[in-house]
């Protein structure tokens, strides 16, 4: 890529479709496409901030240690109390190393006037988004992909990105579903200078295991780092609330925040009334009563789904992860009526090991090692005898177990974990696979799974590391977009880099003792939580009764059938819409195949079929 760059001595704003603000240089050659989300937190209004040296920054996010940065850099040099100015001042001191000094969630684009270069950075975990495209030699940077679409020659699906999506329900290696649009990966910087673009990692998590300390030391240190992180994340000019799902992670954050908050605290939860499997509100209620904070409960139903699902896909930019984005959208709408900032529990499963599939994969490896006589070769932290009492957690996952053990039993570790996360096996002839080319998601998967930053001693660390690098950013995309759709800022205290770095040093025989998921984390917060939440073995995220709604005649089934029966859905290049219609109502109860295909079709309707709207959004002045 060789975009031309010139100094950005003046910026103008062009409003695109639905109000996105596109910042651009009036003479061309440096394109900044930023939506209103990218400028919403700027204390200087709707203009990017400029420092005395002529450097310009457009910033999206929150820097929680901005007070400490002002002290370190010298308060007398600051004109405002803005965390945006702290980034500019930090850049003057540390240059492109400034992201390593930031504690928070951020995506920014900074024009260095002296070196005539563009410097962009994204936070360590991918909490805030950052996309780019190069079109006709012009580099465009945006906080939403939809802000870039008017500048693309056409709106097309990226076949490799789609293959990733069909396999994982998210994309790998910086791909998006839009051809020509890439994302800057978490913990990476982008530098454009002299007609070239370079992207490199500035931070990583290293699994340097600490074998010298006891379980008690690890749990006490987790408690200290948690309290410190929550304290930083409570820094706000407005009262703060929290999502409370009834699970361990969100409950922990809500409980600690309620105790540390100087303002009245509020919690927000959602439920489906279909059956107990879709209603965990009693756990949230129990926590709220114990910690004495008010809890707003929202009942979500079929009408909410039909009214909201297309808005969900629009705000996501492109579909990722599972159906939890829909209830998150509804609960966020309620939360935004009462708070401007909320805390969430994202990250705990990937950091401390909370997904049931870890137990499935490890159980198979325990059996294999017992048969092979390799139980004590250092690769296993639990025995098959000790893991048995925790297998109760698998009760609702029998369909997944049948599929997982259908073939390939006892293959190599990477092949087996890939099979656990591969969702493409249920799609069959619904997808026209030949049209997607020869790209192999498994090869990209292996590059992450066998990363040089994680050792080979623990299968458990290999699994959690893959999810940390891939699934977590997808879930954070949901977290951020569903909140910001309602003007709500969502913060995630478990994703504080001192806590994440420490967790990576905890040996698996502490994190996953006797096959208990999140063992170390549970111990650390046991005294702060109701025992019913700490001891739960049935947590499923935020399950949506979509399969139940589709299994019988009704408005949701009619809606989905109409979507796939449309002329556009029946003539898509990669998915057979008629075949999808024949499968409606036949999916397993907690399956996600139809969710994934519906999201994909609605995405194509929202963006591909509306391409003319985006093409017409850019004036000749805005598109050099």
C-alpha positions as CSV (number, residue, x, y, z in Angstrom):
1,X,0.0,0.0,0.0
2,X,1.4,3.4,-1.0
3,X,-1.0,6.1,-0.1
4,X,0.0,9.7,-0.6
5,X,0.2,11.9,2.5
6,X,0.3,15.6,3.0
7,X,0.3,17.8,6.0
8,X,-3.1,18.2,7.7
9,X,-3.0,21.9,8.3
10,X,-6.8,22.3,8.2
11,X,-9.7,19.9,8.7
12,X,-13.2,20.1,7.5
13,X,-16.2,18.0,8.3
14,X,-18.6,16.3,5.9
15,X,-21.7,14.6,7.2
16,X,-22.4,11.3,5.6
17,X,-25.4,9.0,5.7
18,X,-27.2,8.9,9.1
19,X,-25.0,11.7,10.4
20,X,-21.5,10.1,10.4
21,X,-18.9,12.8,10.4
22,X,-16.1,12.4,7.9
23,X,-13.0,14.5,8.6
24,X,-10.9,15.2,5.6
25,X,-8.1,17.5,4.3
26,X,-9.7,19.9,1.9
27,X,-6.9,19.5,-0.6
28,X,-7.1,15.8,-0.4
29,X,-4.4,13.1,0.1
30,X,-5.0,12.6,3.9
31,X,-8.4,11.1,4.6
32,X,-9.8,10.9,8.1
33,X,-13.2,9.2,8.1
34,X,-14.5,9.4,11.7
35,X,-18.0,8.8,12.9
36,X,-19.5,10.8,15.6
37,X,-18.5,8.1,18.0
38,X,-14.9,9.0,17.4
39,X,-15.4,12.6,18.5
40,X,-18.1,12.2,21.1
41,X,-15.6,12.4,24.1
42,X,-13.5,15.3,22.9
43,X,-13.7,18.2,25.3
44,X,-13.0,20.6,22.5
45,X,-16.4,20.0,20.8
46,X,-16.7,18.6,17.4
47,X,-13.2,19.5,16.2
48,X,-10.1,17.3,16.7
49,X,-7.6,18.7,19.3
50,X,-4.5,20.5,18.1
51,X,-1.4,21.0,20.2
52,X,1.1,24.0,20.0
53,X,3.3,22.0,17.7
54,X,0.6,21.6,15.1
55,X,-0.1,17.9,15.9
56,X,-3.8,17.0,15.6
57,X,-5.6,14.1,17.3
58,X,-9.0,12.5,16.8
59,X,-9.7,10.2,19.8
60,X,-12.3,7.7,20.9
61,X,-12.3,6.2,24.4
62,X,-11.3,6.9,27.9
63,X,-7.8,7.2,29.5
64,X,-8.3,6.4,33.2
65,X,-4.8,7.4,34.3
66,X,-4.9,10.8,32.8
67,X,-4.4,12.4,36.2
68,X,-1.3,10.5,36.8
69,X,-0.1,11.3,33.3
70,X,-0.6,15.0,34.0
71,X,1.5,14.7,37.1
72,X,4.2,12.8,35.4
73,X,4.4,15.1,32.3
74,X,3.9,18.4,34.3
75,X,0.6,20.0,35.0
76,X,1.8,23.4,33.9
77,X,1.9,22.3,30.3
78,X,-1.8,21.4,30.2
79,X,-4.5,23.8,29.0
80,X,-7.4,21.5,29.8
81,X,-8.4,18.6,32.0
82,X,-9.0,16.4,29.0
83,X,-7.6,12.9,28.7
84,X,-7.2,13.7,25.0
85,X,-4.6,16.3,25.8
86,X,-2.8,13.7,27.9
87,X,-2.3,11.6,24.8
88,X,-0.9,14.6,22.9
89,X,1.4,15.5,25.7
90,X,2.5,11.9,26.1
91,X,3.2,11.7,22.4
92,X,5.6,14.7,22.7
93,X,7.5,12.9,25.5
94,X,7.4,9.2,24.4
95,X,6.5,9.3,20.7
96,X,5.0,6.1,19.3
97,X,5.6,4.4,22.6
98,X,2.8,6.5,24.2
99,X,0.2,3.6,24.1
100,X,2.3,1.6,26.6
101,X,1.8,4.5,29.1
102,X,-2.0,4.6,28.7
103,X,-4.4,2.8,31.0
104,X,-7.8,2.6,29.4
105,X,-9.7,2.0,26.2
106,X,-8.8,4.0,23.2
107,X,-8.5,4.3,19.4
108,X,-6.9,7.5,18.0
109,X,-5.4,9.0,14.9
110,X,-2.7,11.5,15.4
111,X,-1.1,13.7,12.7
112,X,2.5,14.6,13.4
113,X,3.1,17.8,11.6
114,X,6.8,17.9,11.9
115,X,7.4,14.4,10.5
116,X,4.4,14.6,8.1
117,X,3.2,11.2,9.4
118,X,0.0,9.7,10.6
119,X,0.1,7.7,13.9
120,X,-2.8,5.5,14.9
121,X,-3.2,3.2,17.9
122,X,-5.7,0.8,19.3
123,X,-6.0,-0.3,23.0
124,X,-4.5,-3.6,24.1
125,X,-7.7,-5.6,24.0
126,X,-9.7,-4.1,21.2
127,X,-12.3,-2.4,23.4
128,X,-12.5,0.5,21.0
129,X,-12.6,0.0,17.2
130,X,-10.2,1.2,14.5
131,X,-10.6,0.5,10.8
132,X,-8.8,1.7,7.7
133,X,-9.0,1.5,3.9
134,X,-6.7,2.6,1.1
135,X,-8.6,3.8,-2.0
136,X,-6.9,5.4,-5.0
137,X,-3.8,6.1,-3.0
138,X,-5.7,7.8,-0.1
139,X,-5.7,6.3,3.4
140,X,-8.9,6.6,5.4
141,X,-9.2,5.8,9.1
142,X,-12.4,5.3,10.9
143,X,-14.0,4.1,14.2
144,X,-16.8,2.4,12.2
145,X,-16.7,0.6,8.9
146,X,-19.8,2.2,7.7
147,X,-17.9,5.6,7.7
148,X,-15.5,4.1,5.2
149,X,-18.1,2.7,2.8
150,X,-18.7,5.9,0.8
151,X,-15.1,6.0,-0.2
152,X,-14.9,2.4,-1.4
153,X,-15.3,1.7,-5.2
154,X,-17.9,-0.8,-4.4
155,X,-19.4,-2.6,-1.4
156,X,-18.5,-6.3,-1.6
157,X,-18.0,-9.2,0.7
158,X,-14.5,-10.3,1.5
159,X,-14.5,-14.1,0.8
160,X,-11.7,-14.9,3.3
161,X,-13.4,-12.8,6.0
162,X,-16.7,-14.6,5.3
163,X,-15.0,-18.0,5.6
164,X,-13.7,-16.9,9.0
165,X,-17.1,-15.8,10.0
166,X,-18.8,-19.0,8.9
167,X,-16.1,-20.9,10.9
168,X,-15.9,-18.8,14.1
169,X,-18.6,-16.1,13.8
170,X,-15.8,-13.6,13.8
171,X,-12.9,-12.7,11.5
172,X,-9.1,-13.3,12.1
173,X,-5.9,-11.5,11.3
174,X,-7.4,-8.0,10.8
175,X,-10.0,-9.1,8.2
176,X,-13.5,-7.7,8.1
177,X,-16.5,-8.9,6.1
178,X,-16.1,-5.8,3.9
179,X,-13.7,-6.3,1.0
180,X,-11.1,-3.5,1.2
181,X,-11.7,-2.6,4.8
182,X,-9.2,-3.9,7.5
183,X,-9.1,-3.4,11.2
184,X,-6.1,-2.4,13.1
185,X,-5.7,-5.3,15.5
186,X,-5.8,-4.8,19.3
187,X,-2.5,-3.7,20.8
188,X,-1.2,-2.5,17.4
189,X,-0.2,0.8,16.0
190,X,-0.4,2.0,12.4
191,X,2.1,4.5,11.0
192,X,1.8,6.1,7.6
193,X,4.8,8.1,6.4
194,X,6.4,8.8,3.0
195,X,3.9,6.8,1.0
196,X,4.1,3.6,3.1
197,X,2.0,2.1,5.9
198,X,3.4,-0.1,8.6
199,X,1.5,-1.9,11.3
200,X,3.1,-3.5,14.4
201,X,2.3,-4.8,17.8
202,X,3.2,-2.7,20.8
203,X,2.0,-5.0,23.6
204,X,1.4,-8.6,24.2
205,X,0.5,-10.9,27.1
206,X,3.2,-13.4,28.0
207,X,2.4,-16.7,29.8
208,X,5.6,-16.7,31.9
209,X,4.3,-19.0,34.6
210,X,5.1,-18.3,38.3
211,X,5.8,-21.6,40.0
212,X,7.2,-19.9,43.2
213,X,4.1,-18.7,44.8
214,X,1.1,-20.3,46.5
215,X,-2.6,-20.4,45.6
216,X,-3.2,-17.9,48.5
217,X,-0.8,-15.4,47.0
218,X,-2.4,-15.5,43.6
219,X,-5.9,-15.1,45.0
220,X,-5.0,-12.2,47.2
221,X,-3.2,-10.4,44.4
222,X,-6.2,-10.9,42.1
223,X,-8.3,-9.2,44.8
224,X,-5.9,-6.2,45.0
225,X,-5.7,-5.7,41.3
226,X,-9.5,-6.0,40.9
227,X,-10.1,-3.4,43.5
228,X,-7.6,-1.1,41.9
229,X,-9.0,-1.5,38.4
230,X,-12.6,-0.9,39.5
231,X,-11.4,2.3,41.3
232,X,-9.9,3.6,38.1
233,X,-12.9,2.6,36.0
234,X,-15.2,4.5,38.3
235,X,-13.5,7.8,37.4
236,X,-16.3,9.8,35.7
237,X,-18.1,13.1,35.8
238,X,-21.4,11.3,36.0
239,X,-22.9,8.5,38.2
240,X,-21.9,5.0,37.0
241,X,-24.0,1.8,36.8
242,X,-23.3,-1.8,35.8
243,X,-24.7,-4.6,33.7
244,X,-25.6,-7.5,36.0
245,X,-26.2,-10.8,34.2
246,X,-26.2,-13.1,37.2
247,X,-22.8,-14.6,36.3
248,X,-19.6,-14.4,38.3
249,X,-17.8,-11.8,36.3
250,X,-20.5,-9.1,36.0
251,X,-21.6,-9.8,39.6
252,X,-18.1,-9.3,40.9
253,X,-17.6,-6.0,39.1
254,X,-21.1,-4.7,40.2
255,X,-20.5,-5.6,43.8
256,X,-17.1,-4.0,44.0
257,X,-18.2,-0.9,42.2
258,X,-21.3,-0.5,44.4
259,X,-19.1,-0.5,47.5
260,X,-16.5,1.8,46.0
261,X,-18.9,4.3,44.3
262,X,-19.5,7.6,46.0
263,X,-22.8,8.0,44.0
264,X,-26.0,6.0,44.2
265,X,-25.4,2.8,42.2
266,X,-27.7,1.2,39.7
267,X,-27.7,-2.3,38.1
268,X,-29.3,-3.4,34.8
269,X,-30.3,-6.9,33.8
270,X,-32.5,-8.6,31.1
271,X,-34.5,-11.7,31.0
272,X,-36.6,-13.8,28.6
273,X,-39.9,-15.2,30.0
274,X,-40.0,-18.3,27.9
275,X,-38.5,-20.7,30.5
276,X,-36.0,-20.8,33.4
277,X,-33.1,-21.5,31.0
278,X,-33.5,-18.0,29.6
279,X,-34.1,-16.2,32.9
280,X,-31.2,-15.6,35.3
281,X,-32.6,-12.4,36.8
282,X,-33.0,-14.0,40.3
283,X,-29.2,-14.2,40.6
284,X,-28.9,-10.5,39.7
285,X,-31.7,-9.7,42.1
286,X,-30.0,-11.6,44.9
287,X,-26.8,-9.7,44.4
288,X,-28.6,-6.3,44.3
289,X,-30.3,-7.1,47.5
290,X,-27.1,-8.1,49.2
291,X,-25.2,-5.0,48.0
292,X,-28.2,-2.7,48.4
293,X,-28.3,-1.1,45.0
294,X,-31.3,-0.6,42.8
295,X,-31.8,-3.1,39.9
296,X,-33.6,-2.3,36.7
297,X,-35.0,-5.5,35.2
298,X,-36.1,-5.7,31.5
299,X,-38.2,-8.5,30.1
300,X,-37.3,-9.1,26.4
301,X,-39.8,-10.8,24.0
302,X,-40.4,-11.6,20.4
303,X,-41.6,-8.1,19.5
304,X,-38.3,-6.7,20.7
305,X,-36.4,-9.1,18.4
306,X,-38.4,-8.1,15.3
307,X,-38.2,-4.4,16.1
308,X,-34.5,-4.4,17.0
309,X,-32.6,-7.0,15.1
310,X,-31.9,-4.9,12.0
311,X,-30.8,-2.0,14.1
312,X,-28.4,-4.4,16.0
313,X,-26.7,-5.5,12.7
314,X,-26.5,-1.8,11.5
315,X,-24.8,-0.7,14.7
316,X,-22.4,-3.7,14.7
317,X,-21.2,-2.8,11.2
318,X,-20.9,-6.5,10.5
319,X,-22.1,-9.5,12.5
320,X,-19.8,-11.1,15.1
321,X,-20.2,-13.5,18.0
322,X,-23.5,-14.9,19.0
323,X,-27.1,-13.8,19.6
324,X,-26.2,-12.0,22.9
325,X,-25.9,-8.8,20.9
326,X,-29.6,-8.6,20.7
327,X,-30.5,-8.6,24.4
328,X,-27.4,-6.4,25.0
329,X,-28.9,-3.9,22.7
330,X,-32.3,-3.9,24.6
331,X,-30.7,-3.7,28.1
332,X,-28.4,-0.9,27.0
333,X,-31.3,1.1,25.8
334,X,-32.8,0.9,29.3
335,X,-29.5,1.6,31.0
336,X,-29.0,4.7,28.8
337,X,-32.2,6.2,30.3
338,X,-30.6,6.2,33.7
339,X,-26.8,6.3,33.2
340,X,-24.2,7.6,30.8
341,X,-21.5,5.1,31.9
342,X,-21.9,1.4,32.8
343,X,-19.4,-1.3,33.8
344,X,-19.5,-4.8,32.3
345,X,-17.9,-8.1,33.1
346,X,-16.3,-9.0,29.7
347,X,-12.9,-10.7,29.8
348,X,-13.2,-13.0,32.8
349,X,-13.8,-16.2,30.8
350,X,-10.8,-15.6,28.5
351,X,-8.4,-14.5,31.3
352,X,-9.3,-17.0,34.0
353,X,-10.8,-19.9,31.9
354,X,-14.6,-19.9,32.1
355,X,-15.8,-21.6,28.9
356,X,-17.3,-25.1,29.2
357,X,-15.4,-26.1,26.0
358,X,-12.1,-26.0,28.0
359,X,-13.5,-28.7,30.2
360,X,-14.6,-30.7,27.2
361,X,-11.2,-30.5,25.5
362,X,-9.3,-31.2,28.7
363,X,-11.4,-34.2,29.6
364,X,-10.6,-35.8,26.2
365,X,-6.9,-35.1,26.7
366,X,-7.0,-36.6,30.2
367,X,-8.5,-39.8,28.8
368,X,-6.0,-39.9,26.0
369,X,-3.1,-39.4,28.4
370,X,-4.3,-42.0,30.8
371,X,-4.5,-44.5,27.9
372,X,-1.1,-43.5,26.6
373,X,0.5,-43.5,30.0
374,X,1.6,-39.8,29.7
375,X,-0.4,-38.4,32.5
376,X,2.7,-37.1,34.3
377,X,4.6,-35.6,31.4
378,X,4.0,-32.0,32.5
379,X,1.3,-31.2,30.0
380,X,-1.6,-31.9,32.3
381,X,-2.7,-30.1,35.4
382,X,-5.6,-32.3,36.4
383,X,-6.2,-36.0,36.3
384,X,-9.3,-37.7,34.8
385,X,-10.3,-38.8,38.4
386,X,-10.2,-35.2,39.7
387,X,-12.0,-33.7,36.7
388,X,-15.1,-36.0,37.0
389,X,-16.9,-34.1,39.8
390,X,-17.0,-31.0,37.6
391,X,-18.4,-32.7,34.5
392,X,-21.9,-31.7,35.8
393,X,-21.2,-28.5,33.9
394,X,-21.6,-30.4,30.6
395,X,-25.2,-31.4,31.2
396,X,-26.6,-28.9,28.7
397,X,-23.9,-29.5,26.2
398,X,-24.7,-33.1,25.2
399,X,-25.4,-32.1,21.5
400,X,-22.0,-30.4,21.3
401,X,-20.3,-33.4,22.8
402,X,-21.9,-35.7,20.3
403,X,-20.7,-33.5,17.4
404,X,-17.3,-33.1,18.9
405,X,-16.7,-36.8,19.4
406,X,-18.3,-37.9,16.2
407,X,-14.8,-38.1,14.5
408,X,-11.2,-37.1,15.0
409,X,-11.0,-38.4,18.6
410,X,-7.5,-38.0,20.1
411,X,-6.1,-35.9,17.3
412,X,-3.4,-33.2,17.9
413,X,-4.3,-30.5,20.4
414,X,-4.7,-27.7,17.8
415,X,-6.9,-29.8,15.6
416,X,-9.2,-30.8,18.5
417,X,-9.6,-27.3,19.8
418,X,-10.3,-26.0,16.3
419,X,-13.0,-28.6,16.0
420,X,-14.6,-27.3,19.2
421,X,-14.8,-23.8,18.0
422,X,-15.5,-24.5,14.3
423,X,-19.2,-23.7,13.5
424,X,-19.0,-24.4,9.8
425,X,-19.5,-28.1,10.2
426,X,-23.3,-27.7,10.6
427,X,-23.7,-25.6,7.5
428,X,-23.3,-28.3,4.9
429,X,-24.7,-27.3,1.5
430,X,-26.3,-24.1,2.8
431,X,-23.0,-22.4,1.8
432,X,-21.5,-22.5,-1.7
433,X,-18.1,-23.3,-0.4
434,X,-16.4,-23.5,-3.8
435,X,-17.2,-19.9,-4.4
436,X,-15.2,-18.9,-1.3
437,X,-11.8,-20.0,-2.6
438,X,-9.0,-22.0,-1.1
439,X,-8.2,-19.9,2.0
440,X,-8.0,-22.1,5.1
441,X,-9.2,-20.6,8.5
442,X,-7.4,-23.5,10.2
443,X,-4.0,-22.3,9.1
444,X,-4.7,-18.8,10.5
445,X,-6.1,-20.5,13.7
446,X,-2.8,-22.4,14.2
447,X,-0.8,-19.2,14.0
448,X,-2.7,-17.8,16.9
449,X,-3.1,-21.0,18.9
450,X,0.6,-21.8,18.7
451,X,1.7,-18.2,19.4
452,X,5.2,-17.6,20.6
453,X,4.0,-15.7,23.6
454,X,2.4,-18.8,25.2
455,X,4.3,-21.8,26.4
456,X,3.6,-25.4,25.5
457,X,3.3,-26.7,29.0
458,X,-0.4,-26.2,29.3
459,X,-3.2,-27.1,26.9
460,X,-5.4,-24.8,29.1
461,X,-3.3,-21.7,28.3
462,X,-3.2,-22.5,24.6
463,X,-7.0,-22.5,24.5
464,X,-7.6,-19.4,26.6
465,X,-4.9,-17.6,24.7
466,X,-6.7,-18.2,21.4
467,X,-10.0,-16.9,22.7
468,X,-8.3,-13.9,24.3
469,X,-6.8,-12.9,20.9
470,X,-9.9,-13.7,18.8
471,X,-13.2,-14.2,20.5
472,X,-12.7,-11.5,23.1
473,X,-12.3,-8.6,20.5
474,X,-15.5,-9.9,18.8
475,X,-17.4,-9.8,22.1
476,X,-16.0,-6.3,22.8
477,X,-17.2,-5.2,19.5
478,X,-20.7,-6.2,20.6
479,X,-20.2,-4.6,24.0
480,X,-19.1,-1.2,22.6
481,X,-21.5,-1.0,19.6
482,X,-24.6,-2.0,21.5
483,X,-23.9,0.5,24.3
484,X,-22.9,3.4,21.9
485,X,-26.0,2.8,19.8
486,X,-27.8,4.5,22.7
487,X,-25.1,7.0,23.6
488,X,-24.0,4.8,26.5
489,X,-20.3,4.2,27.4
490,X,-19.5,0.7,28.5
491,X,-16.3,0.0,30.5
492,X,-14.7,-3.4,31.3
493,X,-12.6,-3.4,34.5
494,X,-11.5,-7.0,34.1
495,X,-9.6,-5.9,31.0
496,X,-7.0,-3.8,32.9
497,X,-3.6,-4.7,31.7
498,X,-1.9,-5.1,35.1
499,X,-4.6,-7.7,36.0
500,X,-4.4,-9.4,32.6
501,X,-0.6,-9.6,32.8
502,X,-0.7,-11.0,36.3
503,X,-3.3,-13.6,35.4
504,X,-1.1,-14.9,32.6
505,X,1.5,-15.8,35.2
506,X,-0.9,-18.1,37.2
507,X,-0.2,-21.8,36.5
508,X,-3.1,-23.8,35.1
509,X,-3.1,-26.0,38.2
510,X,-4.3,-23.0,40.1
511,X,-6.6,-21.5,37.5
512,X,-8.1,-24.8,36.6
513,X,-7.7,-26.9,39.7
514,X,-9.5,-30.2,39.5
515,X,-11.2,-29.1,36.4
516,X,-13.1,-26.2,38.1
517,X,-13.4,-23.4,35.7
518,X,-12.1,-20.0,37.0
519,X,-10.9,-21.7,40.2
520,X,-8.5,-19.0,41.2
521,X,-10.9,-16.2,40.4
522,X,-13.7,-17.9,42.3
523,X,-11.4,-18.2,45.3
524,X,-10.5,-14.6,45.1
525,X,-14.0,-13.2,45.1
526,X,-15.8,-16.0,47.1
527,X,-16.3,-13.8,50.2
528,X,-17.7,-10.9,48.1
529,X,-20.4,-12.9,46.3
530,X,-23.6,-14.9,47.2
531,X,-22.6,-18.6,47.3
532,X,-25.3,-19.3,44.7
533,X,-23.4,-17.2,42.2
534,X,-19.9,-18.4,43.1
535,X,-20.9,-22.1,42.9
536,X,-22.9,-21.9,39.7
537,X,-22.2,-24.5,37.1
538,X,-25.0,-23.6,34.6
539,X,-24.0,-20.2,33.4
540,X,-24.5,-19.9,29.6
541,X,-23.8,-16.3,28.8
542,X,-27.0,-14.5,27.6
543,X,-28.9,-17.3,25.8
544,X,-31.7,-16.2,23.4
545,X,-34.7,-18.4,22.7
546,X,-34.5,-18.0,19.0
547,X,-34.7,-21.7,18.3
548,X,-37.9,-21.9,20.4
549,X,-39.4,-18.9,18.6
550,X,-38.6,-20.5,15.2
551,X,-39.8,-24.0,16.2
552,X,-43.5,-23.0,16.1
553,X,-45.6,-20.7,13.9
554,X,-45.5,-17.1,15.0
555,X,-44.2,-13.6,14.2
556,X,-40.5,-14.5,14.6
557,X,-40.8,-17.5,12.3
558,X,-42.7,-15.4,9.8
559,X,-40.1,-12.7,9.9
560,X,-37.1,-15.0,9.4
561,X,-38.9,-16.9,6.6
562,X,-39.7,-13.6,4.8
563,X,-36.1,-12.5,5.1
564,X,-34.8,-15.6,3.4
565,X,-37.6,-15.8,0.9
566,X,-36.9,-12.4,-0.5
567,X,-35.5,-12.2,-4.1
568,X,-32.2,-10.8,-2.8
569,X,-31.7,-13.6,-0.3
570,X,-32.4,-16.2,-2.9
571,X,-29.8,-14.9,-5.3
572,X,-26.9,-14.3,-2.9
573,X,-23.5,-15.4,-4.2
574,X,-22.4,-17.5,-1.2
575,X,-25.5,-18.7,0.7
576,X,-28.5,-20.6,-0.6
577,X,-31.5,-18.8,0.8
578,X,-34.0,-21.5,-0.3
579,X,-32.0,-24.1,1.6
580,X,-32.0,-21.9,4.7
581,X,-35.8,-21.6,4.6
582,X,-36.1,-25.4,4.6
583,X,-34.1,-25.5,7.9
584,X,-36.1,-23.0,9.8
585,X,-37.6,-24.6,12.9
586,X,-35.3,-27.6,12.8
587,X,-32.2,-26.3,14.7
588,X,-31.1,-27.6,18.1
589,X,-32.3,-25.5,21.0
590,X,-29.1,-23.6,21.7
591,X,-27.7,-23.8,18.1
592,X,-26.4,-20.7,16.4
593,X,-26.4,-21.7,12.8
594,X,-29.6,-19.8,11.9
595,X,-28.6,-16.9,14.0
596,X,-25.3,-16.6,12.0
597,X,-27.0,-16.9,8.7
598,X,-29.8,-14.5,9.6
599,X,-27.2,-11.9,10.8
600,X,-25.3,-12.3,7.5
601,X,-28.4,-11.8,5.4
602,X,-29.5,-8.8,7.3
603,X,-26.0,-7.4,7.0
604,X,-26.1,-7.7,3.3
605,X,-29.5,-6.1,3.1
606,X,-28.3,-3.2,5.3
607,X,-25.1,-2.4,3.5
608,X,-24.7,-4.3,0.1
609,X,-28.3,-3.6,-1.0
610,X,-28.0,0.0,0.1
611,X,-24.7,0.7,-1.7
612,X,-26.2,3.5,-3.7
613,X,-27.0,5.4,-0.6
614,X,-23.3,5.3,0.5
615,X,-22.0,6.1,-2.9
616,X,-24.1,9.3,-3.0
617,X,-23.1,10.3,0.5
618,X,-19.6,11.7,-0.5
619,X,-19.4,15.0,-2.3
620,X,-16.6,15.8,-4.8
621,X,-15.0,18.0,-2.1
622,X,-15.0,15.2,0.5
623,X,-13.6,12.6,-1.9
624,X,-10.4,13.9,-3.5
